[in-house]
Structure formats: C-alpha cells, structure tokens
Amino acid sequence: MERNMQSSVYILASKPRGTLYIGVTKNLKTRIYQHKNNLVKGFTSSYSVHTLVYFECCDSIISAINREKQLKNWKRAWKIELIEQSNPHWHDLYNHI
C-alpha cells in the first residue's frame, strides 16, 4: 500500500514552534493538499496552519485515531520535541509523502 493511502496521523504548524494542529486521515497527500489550499474550513484555514512538520503511518484508521488522541493529550513541549527529533528545522514534509 502506498504511504499516502495509509491511515496517518499528522501535525501541521503555522511556523517553527508556532500554532500546531493534529489530524488523522486515510489519504495524507490529499488531506494536506486540502489544508494548504484552505479547502478545509476551520482551525487550519483561520490560523494559517499549513506546514506538514510530522506524520506517522498507522496500520489502521483505529490505530491512527488512537494515536491522534494520545498526541492531543500531550504537553506542547512533548509535541515540539517529537517534531524536532525527526524534523529539527521544521521543513515542510509535503513533498516527501
């Protein structure tokens, strides 16, 4: 199965160490495209949260949802540490999916 067609949990940022958004999807590439082009009305479009800074592929949508809930309950510092472990410069990972 292609990575962009797997269930995924992802984190978007407005800028390095800026506003964060955690989401879950079955099609990462399409969902991030929607966020980047403000096709998703709500938090990400209101606060210009469009940079994909972290993602994880999961075995199922249920495991992705559970991971999303776990990450949303984390302290902000833990989320930043998670992002910076694999993406220390907060590069946009969209072209890598």
N, C-alpha and C positions, 0 to 999 in steps of 0.2 A: 504494500500500500504506500502511495506517495505521502511524504511528510505533510504536505499542505491539505491532504484529505483525511488525516487522522484527527481524532479529538485532541484538542490542545487547550492549555491554559496559558494566558499571555499577560504581559504587563506593558502598558503604554505610558509614556511620560511626556510632559509638556516641554521639558528641557532637562539637562542633567540635574538630578536631585530636586526636580520640580514636582508638579502635581502628578500623581500616579493613578492609573486605572487598571484594575484587574478584571479580565474577562475570560470566557470559555467559549469554544466554538468547535464545530466539526470540520470547518474548512478555513484554516488560518489565513491563507493568502487572500481569499475573497473577503473575509471579515476585516482584515487590516486595511484592504483597499477601501472598504466602506467607511471605516473610521477616517482614513486620510482624506477622503473626498466629502466628508460631512454628510454622508448618506445615512448615518446613524444619528438621529436626533436625540439630544440629551446631554449627559455629562461631558463626553469627549468632544462634541462639537461646541458646546458652550464654553469650555475651558481650554480649547485648542490642545487637546491631549492626543497627539497623532504619531509619536515616535515609538516604534516597537523596540523595546530595550531588553526584553526577556521573553522566552517561551519554553514550554515543556510539552512534548508529545506524550500522550497517555494511551493506555490500552483500550479504554472505552470512554464514552461520554460520562458515565457514572464516576469513574476514577478522576476524570478531568474536573467535574463539578465538585467532588470532594476535595481535590487539591485547591481549587479556587476558593472554597470556603475556608480552608486551612490558611491560605495566604492572606485572605482578607482579615483574618483574626490576628495576624502577626503585628508586632510593633513596626512602625515605619522604619526604624533603624535596621531591623532584620530584613525588610524588603530591599532596602538600599544595599545592604551587604550581599544579599542574594544576587542582585543585578550586577554589582561590581565584581563579584567573583568570576563571572564569565564575560562581562562586558564593561571593563573598568572605565572606558572613555564614553560610555553611553551612546555608542553608534547606533544608527537605525538599522535593524536587522532585517527589514522588509525584503531587501534584495537577496537575502540568504535563505529564504524559505521557498 
